[in-house]
Amino acid sequence: MISEIIKNCLMNSNFETEWFPIQYELPNDGIKSASSVQVSWKDVTGTLDGTIEIIASVDQVMESIGCTLNINSDYNVSDSEMFLLYPSFNYIKLKFTKNGITGGMMNAVIQYE
């Protein structure tokens, strides 16, 4: 199952997502675990120096930055960023810092299996 965690979000201001669980249980389908996160952007304008942090947590209080993506192109849909997850944590979120970016559109999905 693919879940959109960012859909057509404007990149003209800083933002971060809510926490998303790494595992959840469906009544008739058992426990699903996140296996990957994919992030794309398009039509980025301004100075291409924004960042996206992928942040993990066990309890939604303490945070660890898993990695930082540097936005240094105006379009990455045809070669988007994909992260495979082998989680030993419970939650994940994304944090965007625009720096000199003045526009654009971002999308991100998480795959549960």
N, C-alpha and C positions, 0 to 999 in steps of 0.2 A: 504494500500500500504506500502510495506517495502522498505526503501532506505538504501543502504550500505553507511555508512559514513567513515568507515575504512575497507579496504579489504587487508588482508594478508600483513600488514605493519610490517616490520622488527623492532624488539625491541632493536636493538643495538645502538640507538641514541635517544635523546629527540625529541619530535615532538608535534605539536598541529594541530587540524583540523581547517578548516575555520568555520565561523559562519553558522549555519543552521537555517532557519526560523521555528518557531513553527507552524505558519499557512501559508498556501498558497492557491491560488485559481486556479482551473483548469477550462478552458472555458466551458466544458459541464458537469462538475462533482461537481461544487460548491467549498466551502471552506473546506479544509482538515486541521485537527489539529493533532499535535504530541501527542501520547498517551503513548509511552514507548521508552526507549533506552535499548539495550542489548549489553553487552561487554563480549568478550571472548578472551582467549589467550591460546597458546599451545607451547610446546617444549621450555619453558623458561630456560635459562642457566645463570650461574653466581650466584651472591648473590641475593636472592629473596627478594628484598627490594624496588622495583619500586613503583610508584604511578600513578594513573590516576585521574585527577580532572575533574569533570563535572561542567562546568562553564555556568552561565546564564547571560543574559544582556537584557536590554530594548532597547538599542540604539547602540550596538556594540562598545561602548567606555568604559563606566563603566561596571565592571565585578563583579559578586558575585560567590563564589565557593559554589555550592550546596552540594557537598559531595566529599570525597576523597576515592578512592579504594586503598587498599594496596595489591600489588601483592606478595603474600606469598606462592604461589604454582606454580608448573611448568605447570599445565594444569587445566583449568576450563571449558572446552567445555561441559562436561556432567552436570555441575552445574554452568552455567554462571551467571554473575551479571545482574539483570533486575531491571530497575527503572521505576516506573509508574509516569507519568507526569500529574500534575494538574497545568498547567502553568499560571502564572500571569506575565510572561515575554515574550519577542518576539524572542529571539535567544538563541541557545545553541551550545557549542563546547566542545571538549575533549582535555585535555592536558596530555601527558605522560612524566614522568620524570623517566629515567632509573636507576639512582643511580648505584648500583652494577650489574645490569642485563647486560649480554653480548650478548644475542641472544634470539630468540623466534619470534612468529608470533601473531599479534593481529587483531581482527575483531570487528566491531561494526555496529549495525543497528538501525535505528529509524523507528518506526511504526507510520504511519499517518492514521487517520480514518475520 
